């Protein structure tokens, strides 16, 4: 996660318990958290107290879905972690169950082919579980660049996914009730 915050800007929070108590929520609620690795958000959720995680309001996700379905066994190379459906679902569980203050979700996802871009695809299901957002923006990218009929299909998928997320994901979350 990164942003314009530096240790100099947040250092004041560690100087006094009262300042920390009064200001810490601002740190989480007024900044956009950006992740480009599934483990980053999962580890962040373990390191941050639940009330602070729930205060996050803006999240940006940039992710390359290397192979679909995710459960294909892909050997890790050059120190890369292996990702699978379970990790993808855990990533979205953090967003759905622990980031209750989230109101703005922006995603830029890279997939292999236009065939991967369908609401029926298994990797899309966890995204549709997100609730309570005011804004959601989806940007899809094919690994092979260029204008083609496939590209138009991807653009249509983006709009369908956004529409679906707005009709379900952008309704207020109600505990124990699924749309």
Protein Blocks (a to p, Z undefined) as FASTA:
>chain_A
ZZjbdfklmmmmmmpmklmmmmmmmmmmmpccddfbfklmmmmmmmpcfklmmmpmbdcd
ddddfbacfklccddeehiacddfklmmmmmmmmmmmmmmbcbdcdddddfblmlmcfkl
mklmmmmmpghiabdcdddddfbgcddfklmmmmmmmmmmmmmmmmmmmpccdehiaZZ
